[in-house]
Amino acid sequence: METEERNETARQPFNAIAAIGAELDSQRQQAENVPVWSGMFSVKTANVTIQEAANRPNPVPLWLTLWYQGEVCCLFADSNLGKSIYAVQIAAEIAETRKVLYFDFELSDKQFQLRYTNDATGQCHRFPDDLYRVEISRDCLCPQDDFENTLIMEIEKLSVDMGCKILIIDNLSYLCMTSEKGEDAGRLMSRLMELKRKHELSILILAHTPKRQLNMPITQNDLAGSKKLYNFFDSVFAIGKSAKDENLRYIKQLKVRYGNFEYGGNHVIVCAIEKADDFLRFVTLGHATESAHLKEITEEERNRMKSDARSLHSQGMSYREIGEKLGISKSTVERYCKA
C-alpha cells in the first residue's frame, strides 16, 4: 500500500482548562461521597472521563484507518489470498519508524527468503532494520497440554525484553488451537486484551475464514471460529477475492472504534498482488463497491441452491445452519424453503 495513503494524527496539546475542570469535578464527586474506586470498578462522571481523556494523545493510525495504535486488530481471509503478504507489507511500512515483531508461524525461513528474492537476479529484499521476524525454535520442548499458555507468556516476555510495542501474529490458530470454542476463544482474547493494557501494545492477528461463496459480501460471520472472537477485537478488516478477475483482491473494513469507517462495502480498496523486483506486495488500483467484485449467480446455480436448501431443511437443519453451509443468508434460505 502506498505511503501517501497512511494517516498521521498529531499529539493533542495539553489542555489546562480541561485539566482544571476535571480536578474540580473529581473533588465534587468526593464531596458527594461517590467512590472513585469500588472493588474492580473505577467510577468517574462522564465529564471527568472526557476531560481526562482529552489530555492524552489521540491514537495514531498504524495502517490507514484499519489499525490504530493500542488496538488488538484482526485481518482475516481465505487461504491463498495473500493475507501474509499484506501483513508483511504492513509490518515493513511501520518498521520504517517503529520497532515491529512479526511472529511468523506459517512460513519457513527458506519460504520467506524465496518470497522476497528477485526471481531473475537472485537479489534479496532489504527490510527495515527494526522489523524482526520471529519463529518457533525447532528445539522447543513446550508441553502440548500447556502450549497456548506458554506461547502467550513467551510473546509477552519477548516484547518486553525488546521494548517492542507493535506485534503482528501470523496466525490465530497457533494462539488458540480451539478457537472455534467460545469459552476458549474468550479466554484467549481476555489474555491478549490484558497484555495490550499492561504493556500498551498494538497487536494485529491474522486469521482464516472457511471457504465462502464469491457471490456473498464478506461479513463478520466469515471469521473462522467462535463469533465471540469478533466481539473482542477492537478493529477488523478482511481480504476478499474478486470474481471479476482472479488476480484482483479487495480489502474491506468490518469494524472500527477509532477514526472513520472508510472502507466498507461501498468503498473497498481494490488491489493486485505484484512482485516489484524483490518485494511481493499489494498494489492499490483504486476503490470500488464490493458488489462490483461479487459473482453473479446463474439461474441454474440458484435452482440448485434452492433444491439443496429444501433437502437440508427436510433433514432437520435450521435456516441458519443451512445458510452457513451454503454461504447464503438465513432470510434467503427461508425464502427458498417456503417458495
N, C-alpha and C positions, 0 to 999 in steps of 0.2 A: 504494500500500500504506500502511496506516495507520501513523502514527509509533509507536504503542504496541507494534507488533509487533517493532520493532527491539530487538536485544540489545546491551547495553553491557558490556564487560569491564573491570574495574578494573586499573590497573597493579599488578604484583606488587611488594611491598616488598622492599628489599634484604635478602638472607639472608646474614648474616655467617658463620654456621656452614657453610653450603653453600660460600661463597667460600673459607673456610679449608680445608675438605675438598678442594676442587678443587685448591688450591695444593699441598697435601700429596701428593695423588695424582699431580699433574704432576711434582713433584720425585722421587717414587718411580719414575715412568716414565723420567725422565732417568737416575736412578741405575742402572736396569736396562738402560741403553744402547738403549732403544727410541726411535727418532727421532720427534720431534714433526712434522717435515716430511720427506717423501720424494718428491722430484720434484713432481708435480702433486697429491700427496695430503697431507692433514692427518691425523695419527694421534693419537687420544686413547682412553683407556679409556672404556668405556660409562659408568662412574660420573662421570668428569670431564665427559663430554658432558652428562649430565643436570644436574650441579651448576652448570656454567657457564650452561646454558640457563635454569636456574631463576632466575637473577638478571637475566634480560632480561624485559621486559614480555610478557605473553601477547598474541597477535594480537587486534585489535579487530574485531568483525564490522561490516562496512560496510553490509551489507544482509541482515537476518535472519541465518540461518546458511548462506546461499547463497554469500556472497562475503566473504572476510576480508582484512584489511589484509596487504599483502605477497604477495598471490596473483595469478597470472595465471589468470583465470576465463573460462569460455565460457558464453554464453547463445545457444542455437540454437532455431530454429523454422522452420516452413514459411512461405512468403510470405503476406503479408496477415493474419498472426495477431496483430500488434501488438508485435513484439519491440522496434522502435524507440521505440514509445510507452512501453513498460515501462522501457527503458533511460534515456530522458529523465526519467522519474519517479524512477528510482533516483538519477540524477545530481542532480536538483533537491533531493532529500532530503538527500544527502550534502553538497551545497554550502551548506546552512544553517550548517555548522560547519567545512567544509574547502574548499579550492580544488579545482575539478574541470575538466579539459579534456575536452570531448566532441567527438571527431573525427567529423564528420558527412559521410560520403561517399555518402549516399543521397538526401537531400532538398536542394532548392534553398532559398535563404533565403526566397523567397516561399512555398514549400510549408510550410516550418517556421512562418512567421508565420500562415498561414491555419489551420494545425492548432491553434495556441494563441491564437485570437481568438474572442470570443463572436460567434456567428453572428447574433444578434438585434441586439446593441448596437454591435458593432464594437470593443468593448473588448479590448485585447491583454493577455495574461497577463504578470504581473511575476515574473520568476525571481529567485532569489538572485543578488546581485552577484558571487559567487565561482564562478558557473557560466559557463564560457567555451565558446562553440561555435566549432569550427574547421572550415573547409572549404578545399579546394584552390583556389588562385587561378586564375582563368581565363587569366591571363597566364603561367602556369607553363610553362616550356620544357624540362622534365626529359626527357632521352632515354628512350625506351621500353625500350631494352635494359638500362637500369640503374634503372628506375623503382622497383622494390621496395626496393632497397638505399638509394636516395636518400630514399624515403618514411620508412623506419625511422630513418635518420640525422636527418631533419628533425623527426620526432616526439621523438626524444631531445633535440635541441637546444632545441626549444620548451619541453619540460617542465623542462629545467634552467634556461633563461633566466627562466621564470616562477616557478620554485620550486614547481612543482606535482607532487605525487606520486600523484595519482589520475587515471587515464586511462580513458576509455571510447572504444572504436573501433568504428564502425559503417560497414563490416563487414569480415570476414576476407578477402573476395575482393580488396579493394584492397591488403591487405598482401602477399598471395601469389596471383598470378594463376593459378598452377598448384598449388593446394593439394591437388589430388587425387593428385599425385605424391609418393610417400613421401619421396624424397630432398629435394625442395624444401620439403615441409612440415616435415621435421625440421630443416632449416637455418633456416627461419623461426622455429620455436619456440625453437631454441637462441639466436637473436639476442634474442628477447623475454625469455627467462629471464636472459640476460646483462644486459639493461637493468634488469630487475627487481632483480637482486642489486647491480648497480653503483650504482643511484640509489635503492634501497629503494622501488620503485614498486609500486602496486597497479593492475592492468590488467584491464578487462572487455572481452572481444572478442565481438562479435555474429557469428553465422554462420547459414547457411541449412541446411535439411535438404531432401533431394529429396521429391517428392510421396510420401506414405505412406498406407497403408491405415488408416482410422479404427477398424478392429476390432482393431488390434495395439497393445500398450503401447509407449511410447517407450523406446528403448534407446540405448546408446552407438553402435550401428551406424547410427543415423539421422542422425548428424552428417555433413554433406556433406564429401567429400574423403577424404584418407587417414586410416585408423584410427590412424596414428601421432599425429595431432593430439590425439586424446582422451587418449592416454597422457601427453602432455606437460603438459596443463592441470592446475593444482592442484585446481580445482573446476569442476564442470559442472552446469548446470541447463537446463531446456527448457520451452517453452510448447507445450501441446497444445490442439487444438480439441475441444470436447465434441460427441459425436454426439447427445446428448440435446437440446441447444439450440445453434443456430449462433451465438448471441450470447455463449455462455459459453466461457471459456478455463480451462485448469488449468496450474499450474506444478509441475513435478516435478524433484526433486533427483536427480542421477545419480551425482555424485562429490563426495566431501568429504574433506579432510585435516585441517582444524581443526573443533572443535565437534562437534555431534551430527548424525546423519543423520536429519533431522526430516521431510522432505517426500518420502519415497519413494512407491512405488506404493500403499501402504496409507493414505497421509495427504497427498494432493496439495492444493495451495491452489486453491480454486475462485474464479474472478473473472469480472467483467463489465467491458467497456470502456465507460466513460461520460464524457460531457463535462459537467463541473460548471462552469457559467459559461464561463470561457475556458481551462480546463485539461483536456485529454484524458488520462484516466488509467485504470489498473486499479483496480477497487474489489473488495476481498475480501468474498466472500459466505459463506465458511466453508471446511470441509475435507471431503474425501471420498476414497473409494478410486478409483484410476484406472479400474478395471474398470466402475465405475458410469457412466463417461462414454465408454465404448467402444461401437462399433457392433456390434449382434448380426447375425451372418451368417445369411441365409436359406438354406434347403435348396437353392434354385435357384442362389444365388451360390456355395455350397460345391461343388455339382456342376460348375459352370462352371470353378471354380478347379482342381478335380481334373483335368478334361479339359485345361486349359491346362498344368498341371504335367506330365502324361504326354506331351503333344505336344512341349513344350520338352525334356523328357528324351530323347525319341526323336531329337531333333535334335542331341544330344550335349552339352547343357548339364548342368553339375553340379548336385547338390541345392542347394548354397549359392548358385550363380548364379541358379537358379530362384527360390529364396526371396527374394533381393534384388529380383528383377524383379517378383514377385507380392506382396511385402510380407508374407510369412509365414515361419515359422521353417524351418530346414533339416530338422528332425525331422518337421515336418508334411508337407513336400514328399516326404520319403522314404516316409512312411506312405501318402500319396496315390498315389505311383507303384507301390508294391508291393501296393496293395489289389486 
